[in-house]
Amino acid sequence: MTRTKLAEGVYLTYLPARKFKTSLLSAQFVMPLRQETASAYALLPSLLRRGTVTYPDMGKLSARLDRLYGASIDPTVRKKGEQQCVGFVASLIDDSFAPGRERLLEPVAELLGELICDPVTLHGRFLPTYFESEKTNLLDAIRSQLNDKREWADRRLLSEMCASEPYGIPRLGDEAGADRLYMRKVYTQYRQLLSTGQLEMIYSGSAERRRVEQALLAAFSALPRETVRPAEGGSLHPRRQEVLQVTDAMDVTQGKLGMGFSCESEDTAALLLGNTLFGGSSNSKLFLNVREKLSLCYYASTLYHRQKGIITLSSGIEFENYQRAYDEILSQLAAVQRGEWEDWELEGARSTLPNAYASMGDSQGKLENFCLGQAAMGQSETPEELAEQVRSVTPQRIVEAMGTVRLDTVYFLKGKEATE
């Protein structure tokens, strides 16, 4: 795994791989996550995917991809820390498996570059029909998030906990921002993205690195790079003086209890392991005690957001079990902070994380997603290095790191008919 600079603000992460029958090629712009630009940037990949100057509609684009033995180029919108990452991920038959050893990297890279740098336009603007169609799709995607109450509650917790920080902004922006989009504004944002956004290219396949570099430099030769803004790592969540309590009432039959915790330790590996003990695996204290033994939750799990220094908990409960579940969750956290765990619990946590890192090598998509996050956050550890860091963590380091964890925000989604 190597990351090199191809041009001003353009980087290539090269992942040599010969065990896959496909190659992966990703092009992602990394921009600061901002409320005023989030929806416009989220709209762009789908809008650009509608056509290029050479292939001005979906039919011609599909026909071109078919001629490349069924290659695919999919739009992506992701949130990495306080960065919004937008672009495309292409999948193609690896050259070593292509009929007649035909070279497919170069034409797919060329098409990817054309989608980004030379979209179909009319009088210097996007096509009105394409714009209105994709704006409607974006609004539908934002509104549909409400259908999954678990994910909705998780997003509400983050938006309240990080209300004054970019981390609280959803990756698609919000409905109000998307509804205000108009064609000229989005085209202006597109031109700004091309000239200022850090571009992260990721390749996984059997082609030699020099060949990949040449293919991408040729495909993106028209990319303006006058005022590139390097990606910023973001900031840690400031500790709140008093716990924030937020409650929503909706037509739901199952309550959603979310809890956000701030972490002041800089020992990332110890926090990763401590969170796994607390609620980050099927052998965690929350799963075995709060869910299985006491049956207070339908589900209960935690996630450590190392880019923000916070832990978030997601759980589904009966409305009347709110206080019992709340108290027991904090009791299990306190047990971890005191170092009260069995040897098998620690060993289970130690194996969970390295196994997860090791499995990345079996999926080009997972590895691409990991590398993008590392680049967006200005981090350079490989999965193997992170696994080794976790293996070296002592019990005392876990106690010290988890000792800095404090309850910050509580979010509860209850039914409309439920009493306080």
Long-range contacts (C-beta under 8 A, 24 or more apart in sequence): 1-371, 1-382, 2-209, 3-371, 3-375, 3-380, 4-209, 4-213, 6-201, 6-213, 6-216, 6-217, 7-217, 7-220, 7-223, 7-225, 8-225, 8-228, 9-197, 9-198, 9-199, 9-225, 9-228, 9-229, 9-230, 10-198, 10-199, 10-201, 10-220, 10-223, 10-225, 11-198, 11-199, 11-200, 11-201, 11-375, 12-201, 12-202, 12-203, 12-209, 12-212, 12-213, 12-216, 13-200, 13-201, 13-202, 13-203, 13-371, 13-375, 14-203, 14-209, 14-212, 15-202, 15-203, 15-204, 15-205, 15-364, 15-367, 15-368, 15-371, 16-204, 16-205, 16-206, 16-209, 17-204, 17-205, 17-206, 17-364, 18-96, 18-206, 20-94, 20-204, 20-205, 20-364, 21-93, 21-94, 21-97, 22-91, 22-92, 22-93, 22-94, 22-205, 22-364, 23-91, 23-92, 23-93, 23-94, 23-95, 23-104, 23-105, 23-203, 23-204, 23-205, 23-206, 23-207, 24-89, 24-90, 24-91, 24-202, 24-203, 24-204, 24-205, 24-364, 24-365, 24-368, 25-89, 25-90, 25-92, 25-105, 25-108, 25-109, 25-112, 25-201, 25-202, 25-203, 25-205, 26-76, 26-87, 26-88, 26-89, 26-90, 26-200, 26-201, 26-202, 26-203, 26-368, 26-372, 27-87, 27-88, 27-90, 27-112, 27-113, 27-116, 27-199, 27-200, 27-201, 27-220, 28-76, 28-78, 28-85, 28-86, 28-87, 28-88, 28-199, 28-200, 28-201, 28-202, 28-372, 29-85, 29-86, 29-87, 29-193, 29-197, 29-198, 29-199, 29-200, 30-80, 30-83, 30-84, 30-85, 30-197, 30-198, 30-199, 30-200, 30-231, 30-375, 30-376, 31-83, 31-84, 31-85, 31-86, 31-193, 31-196, 31-197, 31-198, 31-229, 31-231, 32-82, 32-83, 32-84, 32-166, 32-229, 32-231, 32-232, 33-79, 33-82, 33-83, 33-84, 33-166, 33-167, 33-169, 33-171, 34-84, 34-166, 34-169, 35-169, 35-173, 35-174, 35-177, 36-177, 37-84, 37-189, 38-84, 38-169, 38-170, 38-171, 38-172, 38-173, 38-174, 38-177, 39-138, 39-172, 39-173, 39-174, 39-177, 39-178, 39-180, 39-181, 40-173, 40-177, 40-181, 40-185, 40-186, 40-189, 41-77, 41-84, 41-86, 41-189, 41-193, 42-77, 42-84, 42-86, 42-138, 42-171, 42-172, 42-173, 42-178, 43-134, 43-135, 43-138, 43-178, 43-181, 43-186, 44-86, 44-186, 44-189, 44-190, 44-193, 45-75, 45-76, 45-77, 45-86, 45-87, 45-88, 46-75, 46-134, 46-137, 46-138, 47-119, 47-126, 47-130, 47-131, 47-134, 47-186, 48-75, 48-115, 48-116, 48-119, 48-190, 49-73, 49-74, 49-75, 49-88, 49-115, 50-119, 50-120, 50-127, 50-130, 50-133, 50-134, 51-119, 51-120, 51-127, 51-130, 52-111, 52-114, 52-115, 52-118, 52-119, 52-120, 53-114, 53-118, 53-119, 53-120, 53-121, 54-114, 54-118, 55-111, 55-114, 56-120, 57-120, 64-111, 65-111, 68-92, 68-104, 68-107, 68-108, 68-111, 69-93, 69-98, 69-99, 69-102, 69-104, 71-104, 71-108, 73-108, 73-111, 73-112, 73-115, 77-171, 77-172, 78-171, 78-369, 78-372, 79-169, 79-170, 79-171, 80-307, 80-372, 80-373, 80-376, 80-377, 81-167, 81-233, 81-234, 81-307, 81-308, 81-373, 81-376, 81-377, 82-165, 82-166, 82-167, 82-232, 82-234, 82-235, 82-307, 82-308, 83-231, 83-232, 83-234, 83-376, 83-377, 84-171, 85-200, 85-372, 85-376, 86-193, 87-116, 87-199, 88-112, 88-115, 88-116, 89-365, 89-368, 94-205, 94-206, 95-205, 95-206, 95-207, 96-206, 105-205, 105-207, 105-211, 105-212, 105-215, 106-215, 106-218, 109-215, 109-216, 109-218, 109-219, 110-215, 110-218, 110-219, 112-219, 113-216, 113-218, 113-219, 113-220, 113-221, 113-222, 113-223, 114-219, 116-194, 116-220, 116-223, 117-194, 117-220, 117-222, 117-223, 118-222, 124-187, 125-183, 125-184, 125-187, 126-183, 126-186, 126-187, 126-190, 128-183, 131-183, 131-186, 135-178, 135-181, 138-172, 138-178, 139-175, 139-178, 139-179, 141-172, 142-170, 142-172, 142-173, 142-174, 142-175, 142-178, 143-175, 145-170, 145-172, 149-250, 149-252, 149-254, 149-256, 149-413, 150-256, 150-299, 150-314, 150-316, 152-256, 152-413, 153-256, 153-258, 153-314, 153-411, 153-413, 154-258, 154-312, 154-314, 156-246, 156-248, 156-258, 156-411, 156-413, 157-246, 157-258, 157-259, 157-260, 157-312, 157-314, 157-409, 157-411, 158-260, 158-312, 160-244, 160-246, 160-409, 160-411, 161-237, 161-244, 161-260, 161-310, 161-312, 161-408, 161-409, 161-411, 162-237, 162-308, 165-235, 165-237, 165-308, 166-234, 167-234, 167-237, 167-305, 167-307, 167-308, 194-223, 194-224, 195-224, 195-225, 195-226, 195-227, 195-228, 196-227, 196-228, 196-229, 197-228, 197-229, 198-228, 198-229, 198-230, 198-231, 199-223, 200-372, 200-375, 200-376, 202-368, 202-371, 202-372, 204-364, 204-367, 204-368, 231-375, 231-376, 231-377, 231-378, 232-378, 233-307, 233-377, 233-378, 233-379, 234-307, 234-308, 234-377, 236-308, 236-309, 237-262, 237-308, 237-309, 237-310, 237-408, 238-262, 239-264, 239-406, 239-408, 240-408, 240-409, 243-407, 243-408, 243-409, 243-410, 244-408, 244-409, 244-410, 245-409, 245-410, 246-409, 246-410, 246-411, 246-412, 247-411, 247-412, 247-413, 247-414, 248-411, 248-412, 248-413, 248-414, 249-413, 249-414, 249-415, 249-416, 249-418, 250-413, 250-414, 250-415, 250-416, 251-415, 251-416, 252-413, 252-414, 252-415, 253-415, 254-298, 254-316, 254-317, 254-318, 255-316, 255-317, 255-318, 255-319, 255-321, 255-322, 255-412, 255-413, 255-414, 255-415, 255-418, 256-314, 256-315, 256-316, 256-317, 256-411, 256-412, 256-413, 257-297, 257-313, 257-315, 257-316, 257-317, 257-322, 257-325, 257-326, 257-329, 257-410, 257-411, 257-412, 258-312, 258-313, 258-314, 258-315, 258-409, 258-410, 258-411, 258-412, 258-413, 259-312, 259-313, 259-326, 259-329, 259-407, 259-409, 259-410, 259-411, 260-310, 260-311, 260-312, 260-313, 260-407, 260-408, 260-409, 260-410, 260-411, 261-310, 261-311, 261-312, 261-313, 261-333, 261-405, 261-406, 261-407, 261-408, 262-309, 262-310, 262-405, 262-406, 262-408, 263-304, 263-309, 263-310, 263-311, 263-401, 263-404, 263-405, 264-309, 264-404, 264-406, 265-400, 265-401, 265-402, 265-403, 265-404, 267-393, 267-397, 267-400, 267-401, 268-306, 268-389, 269-386, 269-389, 269-390, 269-392, 269-393, 269-397, 270-393, 270-397, 270-398, 270-400, 270-401, 270-402, 271-304, 271-306, 271-311, 271-401, 271-402, 272-304, 272-306, 272-353, 272-390, 273-349, 273-350, 273-353, 273-390, 273-393, 273-398, 274-336, 274-398, 274-401, 274-402, 274-405, 275-302, 275-303, 275-304, 275-311, 276-349, 276-352, 276-353, 277-336, 277-341, 277-345, 277-346, 277-349, 277-398, 278-302, 278-311, 278-332, 278-333, 278-336, 278-402, 279-313, 279-332, 280-304, 280-349, 280-352, 281-348, 281-349, 281-352, 283-345, 283-348, 283-349, 283-352, 284-349, 285-332, 285-335, 285-336, 285-341, 285-345, 286-313, 286-315, 286-329, 286-332, 289-328, 289-332, 290-315, 290-325, 290-328, 290-329, 290-332, 294-324, 294-328, 296-321, 296-324, 296-325, 296-328, 297-321, 297-325, 300-325, 300-329, 307-377, 310-408, 311-405, 319-414, 319-415, 319-418, 322-412, 322-414, 326-410, 330-407, 333-402, 333-405, 336-398, 336-402, 337-399, 337-402, 337-403, 337-405, 338-399, 339-395, 339-396, 339-398, 339-399, 346-395, 350-390, 350-391, 350-393, 353-386, 353-387, 353-390, 354-387, 354-390, 354-391, 357-383, 357-384, 357-386, 357-387, 358-383, 358-387
